[in-house]
Amino acid sequence: MRNTPRASRFGNRSDGFTLVELLIVIGILGVLAAAFLPDLLAGKQYANETATVANFAKLTTGCETFQRNGHGYYPPDDFVDPLKQLQLKSDNGQNTGIESLVAFLSQARASGADFTDTPAQLTNTDGDDNGAILPLLGRKDRVEFADAWNTPLAYFSKTTQNGGFAKAQQIALGEGQVVIANSAKNVDGMPLGKEKFQFLSAGIDKVFGTDDDLSWPEKPK
């Protein structure tokens, strides 16, 4: 005696999904996506923050090496060598601090930092601003070191003739967009790292001076 397939209210049952079943599956997947997406985004945000803080450490080591190995001062944020040993062309007024830092640290490996192992963090968001070739990088354009969201860092230094902690910096985001960065301060109103230097990231919102900013030294909670 042969077994025959039981007929459903929609006719003979096939091996595939019905439209209703597909809609149910899609609905379940949508619910799961909505439930887990915040955790995924939070994980990515944490990873970006961790990467940016790690780069602060790399840059800090470079600054300390520069100061310790034959210079006696920290890299300036205005392209001006206080000892007048290194002559660098002045820039276009955008990304000045971080471009000056990269330029000074890219002169010699013994007294700087090798940025060739972090090419993804080197950018040039303010267009054509060439100068003398940077020996360690082998390039003339005035590049910036960016955070994990591809925004150039702001760098403020006590070693300055025209910049320093008191001067706001113009940070170019590309495509003509410019934001203003002021140095981060302690609760007493004094700049973080005022005896040395300060790094500042605009964070995920690409706006300086908001709660998601990252800094070295770290701003007290």
N, C-alpha and C positions, 0 to 999 in steps of 0.2 A: 504494500500500500504506500503510495507516494505522499510525502509531506509537501504541502503547498504553502507559499508565503502568506501570512495573514495580511489581509488588506487593512489599511488604515483609513481614516476618514478622508484622507487626501488621495486615496487610490493605493496602488501597490507600492510597498516600501522599497526604496532603492538603497544602495550602499552609501550615497552622498548625504550631505547635510541639507536640511530644508532651509528656506529663507528665514524662518523664525529662529531656528537653531543658530544660524550664522549671526543674526542680530543679537542674540543672547551672548554669544562668544565675544562679539565686538564690544558689547556693553561691559562685560566682565573685564576685558583687557583695558578698556577706558578707565574703569574704576581703579584697577591696579596701577595704571600709569599715574593717575592723579594722586594715589596714595604714596607712591615711591619717588615721584619726580622731585618733591622738595628735598628729600634726603640726598638724591643724586646731585642736585644743584648745590646743596650745602657742602657735599663732599668735594665738588670741583672748586668751590670758593675757598675751602680750607686748603686744598692743594695749591691754589694760586697764591694764597697768603704765605704758606710755608716756603714756596719757591722764591717769593720776593724777599722774605726775611733772610733766606739763605744767601741771596745775592747781596743783601746789605752786609753780611758777614764777609763775603768775598771782597767787596769794595773797601770795607773797613781795613781788612788786612793789607790791601794795596796802599791805602793812605798811610798806615802805620809804617809799612816798608819804605815808602817814599820819604817819610820824615826821618826815619832812623838811618837809612843808608845814604848818607852823604849830603842831604839837603838841609835838614834842621828845621824845616817848616812843612806844614801840610799843603797839599795841592790847592792852589787858589781857585776861586770860582769866577774869575774875570779875565783869564788868559794872561795875566801880568805876573811875571816872575819877579819876586821882590829882590832877588840877587842879580837880576838882569843877565843871567847866563843863558836863558832860553827865550828866544824871540818868537812869539806867536802872533799871527795876524788877528786883529779884533774881529768879532763875529757880527751877525746881523741883529743881535738883540733878543733872539729867541733861543731857549734851551741853553743859555750861556753857562750856567753853573755846571751842569752835567757834561756839556761838551768840553769845558775847560778841564774838568777832572779826567775825562778819558784821554784828552790830549797829553796831559802831564804824565799820566800813568803809562802811556804807550810809547815813551821815549826809550826806556831801557829795561830789560827784564830784571836786572838786579835791584832796581829801585822803582819798580812799578807793578803792573799786573798784566798778565797775558789774557786778553779777552778773546783770543781765537778759539778757545774751548767753549765759549758761550755766544756763538754767532747769532742765535735767535733773539738775543736780548739787545743786539746792536741795531739801531735804526737811525734814520735821518728824516725827521718829520717836517723840517723847516726849509727844505729845498736846497738850492745850490749855494753852499757856503764853504767852498774849498779853501784850504790853506796849505802850509808846508806839509809834506808827507809825514805820516805818523809811522816811525820805524817798525814798531812791533806789529802793527796792523797792515802796513804796506798800502795805505790809502790816504788820499788827500781830503776827502770830504769830512766835515766835522760831525762825527757820529755821536749819538747819545746812547746811554745805557737805559733800557726800558724795564718797567715792571712786568708782571705776568699778564697784564691786560694791555700791553703794548703802548703804554703811556710813558714818555720820558720821565725819569726821576728828576726831582729838584735836588740840587746839591748846594749847600751853604757852607762857607768856610770862614774861619777867623783870619786866614791869610788872604787879604784882599786890598786892593786899592780903590775899586769902584763898585764892589758888590757887598757881600757880607750878609749877616743875619737880618739887618734892618731893611734891606732892599728887596722889594717884590720881584719875582722872576716871571717872565712870559714863557709858558710851556706850550709848544705847538703840538696839536693833536693830528695834524695833517689836513689836507683839503681846506686850508685857510682858517681852520678853527684854532683858537688860542685861549688858554685859561691862565689864570693868575695864581701863583704859588707864593704864599708867605711862610716864613719859617715857623715851625711848631714851637710852642712855648710851654713852660711849666706852669703850675698853678700860681707861682709868684710872678709870672709875666716875663721870666728870663728865657731866652732861646735854649732849646735842648742842645746839648753838646757845644755850648758857647765857647768852651776852651779849646775846642778842636774843630769839629765839622758836624754836619747833619745831612741825612738822607731822608727824602720824603716821597712817598708814593700816594697818588690820588685814589688808589683803590678801584673797586669795580665800577663806581659811578663816574670816574674820570674827572672828578671835581675836587680841587684841593680845599681843605678847611672843613670837611665833613667828617662824620663819625667813622667812616670806613677807611680813613687814611691810615697808612702804616708809616712808621718812622724809626730811624736810628739816630740817637738813643730812643728807646721806646717811651712814648708819652705815658706818664703815670695815670692810672685809672682813677 
